[in-house]
Amino acid sequence: MTARNNKSMILICSVMGSTLFVIIISLCLLTLITYVKHANTDELMKAEEGQANSSKKQKKEQITSK
């Protein structure tokens, strides 16, 4: 009976360990994906600000040239 209990306990621990491993890997990947997405958003915002700044400069130049 004890050998059977030991096998059951080993099986349960193996399944729980594998599940924990999968959860940890999933969280790491989710964090990485979120970081990459956030970095891309920052780049887009900076690019839009750069375009906005350049269009403001062009308007100022047009006004001063008149």
Summary of the structure (lengths in Angstrom):
residues: 66
radius of gyration: 28.5
end to end distance: 97.4
largest distance: 97.4
contacts: 125
relative contact order: 0.05
helix: 97%
strand: 0%
